[in-house]
Amino acid sequence: DNCGFGLIAHTKGKVSHRVLKTAIEALTCMTHRGGIASDGKTGDGCGLLLQKPDFFMRDIAKKLFDVKLPELYAIGSVMLSQNEVQRNTTKDTMATILSDQGLKVVGWREVPTNNDCLGEIALETLPVIEHIFITAGSLDKQNFNARLFIAKRKIEIALESDNSFYIASLAENIISYKGLMMPVDLPKFYIDLANP
């Protein structure tokens, strides 16, 4: 009654940028399902939940951390405070809770964005958006996913008073790109989405 949802998939599971572009096109066709703020550019929220782009993320990990990721790893898409001290405290809390679950933080990546497409209202509350890279150690896929789920919930509870913190996704096989913009501006804001 108040939201639009679309699902785009290749019937044989083939990974391609074409599928992503089709999903973005479908998202822009649902602009009428969302609200628009008084600045005419700030939306009430839109996003893409997609299969983790494995090759892309492995390439980033190699360039940023000089690490070859193991077969089993996860990416978290996290929104953090603009305040550096608060942001670092939040990251430390996350790392501790993930470690308590037997998970290892490989590193953090600030997600490249183009803020020019955002409205004034969205810019006022714009968080720092980062990806956290997590490995499973000796865990199998089922236990890794279970530990990620438990860690995510414990992190949310530990940081519930932090109004600038939000986990958009924390999973082994998916990643989320979302924000308070118009659907047509999502791929303009997230530079990653233009990478073939």
C-alpha positions, 0 to 999 in steps of 0.5 A, a space after each residue: 500500500 505504500 511501497 514498490 518492489 521489483 525483482 530482476 534475475 537472469 533465469 540461468 543465474 548469469 551474473 552481468 552488469 546488464 541485469 543490474 542496469 535493468 534493475 535500475 531501470 525498473 527502480 526508476 519506473 517506480 518513482 510514483 510509489 515514493 514520496 518527494 520532500 519539499 526540495 524536490 530531490 530528496 526521496 523517502 528512500 529507495 535502493 537496490 539489494 543485489 547479489 554480492 559482486 564477487 569479482 568486483 569486491 575481490 578486486 577492491 580487497 586486493 587493492 585496498 588491503 592487499 588481501 586475497 579474500 578466501 572463498 567465504 567472505 561477507 560484505 556489510 553496507 553500513 551507514 555511520 556518523 559524520 563525526 569521526 570519533 563517534 564513527 570510530 567508536 561504532 566501528 570498534 564496537 562492531 569489530 568486537 562483536 564480530 570477533 566474539 562470533 569468531 569472525 574477522 574484520 579484514 578492513 573498511 572501505 568508504 563507498 565512493 559517492 557523488 553527493 551532487 545529485 542529492 537534495 538539501 534535506 538528504 545532504 543535512 543528514 547524509 551519513 558516511 557510507 562504508 563497506 566492511 569486509 569480513 571473513 569466516 575463518 574455519 566456519 562453513 557457509 551455514 555457520 558463517 551466515 548464522 554468526 553474521 545474523 547473530 552479530 548483526 542483531 547484537 550490533 544493532 542492540 549495542 548501538 541502538 542509541 546511535 541515531 546515525 548508525 544503520 546496517 543496510 546489509 551484512 551478509 555473505 551473498 548480498 549487498 544493499 545500496 540505498 539512500 534518501 534520493 530519487 530512484 533515478 539518482 541512485 546510480 548517480 550517487 553510488 559510483 560503484 553501480 556504474 562499474 561494468 
